[in-house]
Amino acid sequence: MDTMTKVPPSDGTKTTADSSHREGGVAKAIESQTAKLPSDLFLWAAFGSMAGSLALQIMGKKEQSNFVGQWAPTLLILGLYNKIVKVAGSD
C-alpha cells in the first residue's frame, strides 16, 4: 500500500485543516503587512546577501562573510512563505 494514501476517518468527521485550525491575530497581522511587499524583494535581498558575502570573502573577512552568506536561505524561505500566503491565502 502506498504510504502517502490518506484513509478517511470511519466516524464521518472532516479531516480538512480549515475545519479545526484558524490563524491567530499575530499571524494575520504579520501576513497582512508582508503581503504588501513584492515577492521578488526577498529574492533580491538574498542575492544581495550572497554578493555581500562574496565581497567580504574577497576582503579576507571570512567570519563576517559566513554570517552574511547565511542570510540567503532565510530570505528565500521568507519569500516562499510570502508567495504562498499571497497565492493560497492564510485561512
N, C-alpha and C positions, 0 to 999 in steps of 0.2 A: 504494500500500500504506500502511496506517495505520502511523505511526511508533511507536505505542505497543504494537504487536503483538510479543509475545515468541516467538521461534523456539527450540524445544528444541534442545540440542546434538545433533549427529549421532553422537557417540561413546557415548551412553547414560548419561552422568554426570548426577547430580542437580544442579539449579540452585537449590535452596531454601537460604535463609540458615542454617537450623538444621543443615545438614549440614557447614558449613565454619566457622561462627562461634559462639563461646561467649563470654559476658561474663567479664570479668576479676574478680578478687577485690575491687578497689576499687569498681567499678561495682555489684557485688552488695551490698556493704556500704552504699553510699550509697542505693541503691534500697530496701533493707530498712528503713533509717531514715526516708527520706522517705515511704514508703508508709504510715507511721503518722500522717502529717499529713493532715487533711481537705483535699480538693481546693479547697474554697471559701476556705481560708485564703489561698491565693495571690491569689485574686480580690479579697478584702477588702484585702489588702496593696497590691495595685495601685490600688484605689480610694483607699486612704489616701495613697498617694504622689501621686495626682492632686489630692486635697484639700489636701495639704501644699504642693504646688506652687502651687496657686491662692492659698493663704494667703500664701505668700512673694511671689508676684507682686503681690498687693494691698498688701503692706507695702513694695513697691518694691525687693525683693531679687531682681533679675532673674536673675543668675548662679546663685544658690542655687536659685531656682525651676526653672530649666532642668535643673540637676543632679538634683534630687529628681524632677522630672517624667519624666526618662529612665529611672527605675527601673520604671515601669509596664510597658513592653513585656517587659522581662526577667522580671519577676514573672509575667506572663501566660504566657510561654513555659515557665517552670519549672512552672507549674501544669498546662499542657498535657502536658508530659513526665510529670509525676507521674500524671496521669489515664491516659495511655496505658500506663504501666508497670502501674498497678493493673488496668486492663481487659484488656490483651493479655499481660501478663507480660513478663519480660525474656529468658527463654530458652525 
